[in-house]
Amino acid sequence: MKKTRLFKRNKPLEVYELLTQETRHNAVASKLEKYHAYDIAEAIEMMTEDDVSRLLSYLNTDKQGAVFAYLDPKSAARLLRHVDDDLAVQVLEAMEPDDAVDLIQSAGKAAAIAWLPNMDDIKRSHLKQLMKHGKATAGGEMNNRIITLKPTDDVKTAMKTLITEASRIEYIDTLFVLDSDKRLLGTVSLQTLIAARSPLRVKQIMKPAHEVMHVDNPLEDVVRTIQKYDIMALPILDKDDCFAGVVTMHDTLDVIDRTSRDDYARLAAVPIAIDRKESIVKAARRRLPWLLGLLALNAIIAVMIFQFVDTVEAALALVMFQPLIVALAGVVATQSLALTVLKRAKESIHRRLDVTRHLIREWAVGTLSGIVLGALAGIIAYGMLQLTDMAVGFEGTLALVVGGSVLAALVIGALIGSGLPLILHMIKVDPTRANGPLLTTFNDFVALAIYLMLVTIFIV
């Protein structure tokens, strides 16, 4: 009977221990070949720069490139700056052009000047073409090392081209047919080419490319197009409508993963890049600006509450229900914010009519939720006040104020949560900047202001 492991293997830790404990060079090199490049990249997070230099000496060129492709570009750049320039060039040449460009751009101008002149002419040309485009564009994400065919090629010739080029090309599932001016005529799938027989020509088996994008198109548009039409490789054209490269579905998955992590970090107001070796002092210093800003905002809330000091002294019982109102309003606002960001990402609200319908819907949801929760909050408040002597004579009035405050806070919270990211998008600011801490603080201010004003009007 096969035994079941109690714990999963920690492969990165195994790699780290192998590198630090095994002294025989051949043994280390042989055992490292059994590990995936991803596991080795994860192990690098535990290593010093000197450890990484030794690690590279055990890996072949292809494995070096694969490992560095899995690293965060900033971390990879820092490590490559530490090694010999010849080794750095070797690693970069083994990487796919789009991954290598991300690394070089993260390393800075000085590193680029040191590395690029020593690279193979063809690979340097590929990299320089990609470096002309912005990171958040189709051109910045595409791979321009692609197999291309001529429409007049016989299928035997096309197959020979495939066999010759396949070993140095990342993506071969789709081949692209270009004319003499590098205009895209169509595509041929690998399966179709294998099944075709001479004397068929490429133009007889190719299919039209229904969807294309340009190098300056936003990356999010590229991702949506690939998702919508289930495209394995989306052709990218330059400003002259000539074929420039492709963005693959694999690239899309990387973009989605990276974007989702970045958005989550912004919503939580924490740094996007995670450095496992970062000191406690440095980590605290990076978070302090946001926390200091929120402290200032909460100081404003305290000043606002101080304006109602007479109200608080006259009805001390109302302090009990402040957390209840603030918490409910904050949850509704955060839900509306998340839903709005998700809808905008899916292009569900890009027209003015869609925006209006979305805001009305969120207002309706906030109102219905406010009615239900306001009624329950009022009942709970009335029951609690009956058990104490803190609001003798106006238990019912305070309970109604609590219920009304919950209703008003939830309606306004829903509108704030749904409207704020749309406003930020209109002024060309990333909607995820409407992060949780900032939104919650602003919502707390509104909810408490409503509550204290209603107490002042109806009780004091």
Number of C-alpha atoms within 10 A of each C-alpha: 3 4 5 7 7 6 6 7 9 10 16 20 16 16 22 20 12 16 23 14 10 11 10 9 11 11 12 19 18 12 13 21 13 8 14 14 21 17 19 25 21 18 20 24 17 15 16 11 17 11 14 19 17 13 21 18 13 20 17 13 17 14 20 25 23 21 22 27 24 16 20 15 20 16 18 22 22 14 19 23 17 13 16 10 15 13 17 21 18 18 23 29 21 20 22 21 26 22 21 24 24 22 25 24 16 18 20 13 11 10 17 15 11 15 20 19 11 13 17 12 11 8 16 17 14 17 25 13 15 24 19 11 16 16 16 14 18 28 30 23 27 25 26 22 20 19 22 22 25 18 22 15 17 20 24 18 16 22 17 12 15 19 10 12 16 14 9 12 15 15 17 17 12 19 21 24 26 18 16 8 9 16 15 22 18 21 23 22 15 14 10 12 20 12 8 17 12 9 10 15 19 24 19 13 16 19 15 11 15 10 12 17 21 21 27 17 17 17 23 16 15 24 21 15 16 19 14 9 11 11 15 18 22 25 28 26 23 14 10 10 16 16 25 24 25 26 26 20 17 11 18 21 13 11 17 13 11 12 13 12 14 17 18 15 17 19 21 17 19 16 13 14 12 11 11 8 10 10 10 9 8 10 14 12 11 13 13 12 11 15 15 11 12 17 13 12 16 16 12 13 19 12 12 15 17 12 12 16 13 13 19 18 12 15 18 12 20 22 12 12 16 18 12 13 25 24 15 21 30 25 18 26 29 24 15 26 28 20 16 25 22 13 13 17 14 11 13 13 19 13 10 9 9 13 18 12 13 20 20 14 15 27 21 15 17 24 20 15 19 26 19 13 18 27 19 15 25 22 17 15 23 21 14 16 21 14 9 11 11 15 19 11 9 15 20 18 16 24 24 22 26 30 27 22 29 33 26 22 31 32 24 23 33 29 23 24 30 28 19 20 23 24 13 15 15 11 9 9 13 15 23 22 19 25 21 22 17 19 20 22 18 18 27 24 18 19 25 21 18 19 23 23 16 18 23 16 10 12 14 13
